[in-house]
Amino acid sequence: MVTETRVFFVVLARDASLVKAKMLELDRLGCQYVIVCGERIQDSRVVFREAKGKYDAINFGLDFVPRGTDVVAFNDVDTRIYNLQAALNAIESGASLVFAKVNVFEGPQISFYRYLDAVRRRIPVAASGELMLVNFNLLKSMAPLSRCKAEDSYILFKTLERGGRVVFCEECSVTTHRTRSGEEEEDYKRRTAGGIYQALSLSKPPFMIVLFYVLLPFLAPMLLIEGRKGYFWTKGILYGLIDFLRGDKTGSWKQIIAVDKS
C-alpha cells in the first residue's frame, strides 16, 4: 500500500471464523490494524469485545488507534478488498469520508444494490460500512458514537452535518455474502431501514437526504415491480420505519429480535 496518509484499520468481527483470513489480507496489503472480535483469540492484534452492536465495537476499537493516525478504515471481517488505493487517493484529494462499492454474487442484494448505487451516485443517502475510510480528527469529534443499528450511515450523516466531503468510490470495492432468501432480505432491510431512521434522528444531514427518507415509505412500494424480491424489500423497509416510530433505540438486530419476542 503506497500512501503518505497514515491509515489504521478497525475490523469488526462477530466471531472468530474469518479472522485469520482477514489478518492475512491486511498483512498482504501492508495495513496496520486491530480486530474487535466477539470471541477470544490469542493474538495481540485481536481484542475481545462482547457483541453488542457495531456502534459499540467501533467505540471500543477507537481506543486502540495509535497516535499520528490520519484516517481510520472500518472494515467488516467477511469482506475482501479490491483496489484500496483508489479509496486512499480520494482521501488524499480532500474527502473526509470515503465508502467503497459492495459486490455480492448471489441473492436479492444483487438487484438492490443497482437501485441503491444509482441513488448514491447523486445523493449519499446511505453509506456502506463494509469498507469506509474516515478522517480521524473528524471521527474523534463525533465519538463516542450513539447507539444505532446503522452506524455507517450515522457516521455519514454526522460527516455531512459538519461540512465534510463524502465520496462513493466505485473504483474501490469489497466482495461479501449477504442474504440468500426473501425472508433473510426482509430482516436485513428492516434492520438497516430502522437504523437509518435512528441515524437521522441523531444527526442533521442535508435537506435532500431528509426528504428522501420522508418520501421513502411512499416510494418503497414501487419496488414491487421486482416481484417477490420487491415484496420483501418493501415489507422490510416499512417494518424498519415502524420499529423506529415505536421507539426502537436498540443498537443491534439481536436486541430488537429479543424485544419483539418479549
N, C-alpha and C positions, 0 to 999 in steps of 0.2 A: 504494500500500500504506500504510494508515493504522495505525500502531502505535508505541508508545513503546519497544518492545523492539528492540534493535539486532541485526538478523539479517544474517548473511553466508552466501551460498550457495557451496558447493563442489560443482561439477558434474563428473561423471565421464564421459569420452568416450574410447572405444577408438580412434576415428579422427575425421577432420575433417568427415565428410559432413553432420552435423546441427548442427555447432557454431554456424553463423551464425543458424540458425533459433532455437536456444535463446538466443542473445545477444539477439535481437530480443524474445523473450518476456520475459526477465528485465528488459530495459531498459523494456519497457512496464509491468511490474509495479513498477518503481522499486526494484529489488533491487541490492545490491552483491554482487559475485561474482568467483570465479576458476574457470576451466575447466581441469581437468587432462586433457590430451589426449595420446593415443598417437602423434599426428602433429604436426609443427611447423607453427604458424600465426603469422604476423606480426601479433600483437595483444598489447598489454600485459596484457589480461585473460585470456589463454590461456597456460598454461605446459606445456611438454613434459615428459612422463614416459613412458618405455618401458613398454608394457603388461605388468605382472607380476601383476595381480590387483587387485581393487577395494580390498582392505585396504591395499595398498602405495600406491595412488593417494590414498587418504584420508590416510594418514600424511604423504605428500608435500604434499598440499593444505593440511593444517593449518598448515604453516609460513607460509602466505600470509593467514591470518585476522588481521585488524587488531586492535589493542588496543581495548578497550572493547566488543567484541562480546559480546552476551548469549547468543545462540543461533546454532548452525551448522545450516544446512539442507543435507542431502545430496540431490542430485537427479541422476537419470540423464538423459543428453542426449537420449535417444529418447522423451521424455515430453512431454505438455502438461498444464499445471497448471490446476485449476479451484477457485475459492473458497479461495485461500491464507489469507484472513483467518480462516476457521474454525479452521485449524490454529494460527494465531497466537493466537487467542482461548484455545485450550486451553492453550497455553504460558503465557499471561498469567494463567490461572486456577490455575497452580501445577504443571502437568505438567512432568516432567523430560525426557520423550521423547514425541513425537507422530509417528505414521506415518499416511499417507493411504491411502484406498481406491484400489485399482488396477482400472481398467476396460479390458478388451480386447474387441475386436469380432469376432474370428474365432479358430478353433482350439480345442483341448481346454481351454485355460486358462479359457474362459468358465464351463464347468461346474465346474472345480476350485475356482475362487475362491468359488463358492457354498458348498462344503463348508468351505473354509479360513476364510472370513469368519464362518460360523456358529459355528465354534470360537473364533475370535479375539474375538468379542463377549463371550465369557465368560472365556477364559483366553488371555493373549498368548503363544501358543506359537511365533509367528514374526513378524518384522517385514517390512515392505515397504520396501526401500531405494530404490525409485523416487522417493519423496519422504519424507524423515524429518528431523524437527527435534529437535535435542538441545541441552540446556543446555551451554554451552561449558565452564564450570568442571567439570562432571561429566565431560565428554568428555576434558578435559585430564588428569583423574585416571586414565583408563584408556589413555591414549596412551603409546607407540605401540601400535596395535592388533597383536595377534598374527596370524601367518599363518593365514588361514581363508577358505574359499570362501564362507561365509555371513556376511560381515562385518556385515550389517544385524542379523541375529539375535544375533551375538556382542555388538554394542553394546546390544541389547535386554536380553540376559541379564545383562550387566555392570551395566546401569542398575538392574535389579531386585535384583541382588546387593547393590547399595549403598543399597537402600531407596528408590529413585526411583519416582515415579508415572508410569505409562505409559498413553497414551491412543491407541486406534484411532479416528481421526477420519474417519468416513464422510461427513461434510458436505464435507470437502476431498477431492479426488480427482485422479488423473492418468490419462490415457489413454496407451496404448502398444501396441506389437505384440509378440507373443510367438510361441510355436510354432504351426506350421500342420499338422504331421503327427504321427502317433503316435510315430514314431522320434525326432523332434526333442523331443517331450514326454518321452520316456524319458530322453534325455540331460539335459534340464533338471531333471527330478526327481532323477536320480542326483546331479547336482552340488549341488542345494540340500539334499537329504536328507543326503548325506555331509558337506556344510559345516555343517549344523545339529548333527550329532553331534560334529563338531570343536568347534563353539562350546560345546556342553555340557561337553566335556572341559576347556575352558579357563575355565569360569565356575562359579558356584554359584547358579543360579536357584531359585525356589521349588519345593517338592516336587511340586506338581501338574504343573508343566511337565516335570520329570524323569520323572515317572510316565507322562505322555502319550507320551514318546518310548521309554520302556521297553516300553510296550504297542503302539506303532505297528507293529512288524513283524507282530504278530498281528491288528491291526485293518486293515492295508492290504489284505488280500485281500477285505475287504467292498466295496472299490471296484470289484470285478469286476462288480457289478450294472450298472455303466455300460458294459459291453461292451468294445469294442476300446479305448476311452479308458482305462477302468479297468484293462485288462490292462497298458498301457504305464505308467500311474501306479504300479501295484503293482510292476512289474518295476524301474522306476527307483528307487523308494524302497528296495527290498531290495538292489539293486546299490549304492546310496549307503551303506547300512549296512555292506555287505561291504567296500567301499573303506575305510571308517573302521576296521573291525576288522582289516583287513590292514595298517594302519599309515599310511594316506594322510595326509600332512601338507602337501600342496600347497595353494597359495593361489589357484589358478585352474583352470578346466576344461581350458584349453590344456595346462597342465602334466600333469594326470592322464592325458589322452589320450596325451601323449608317453611317459609312464611305461608305460601299457598296451601301447604298440606296441614298447617296447624289449625 
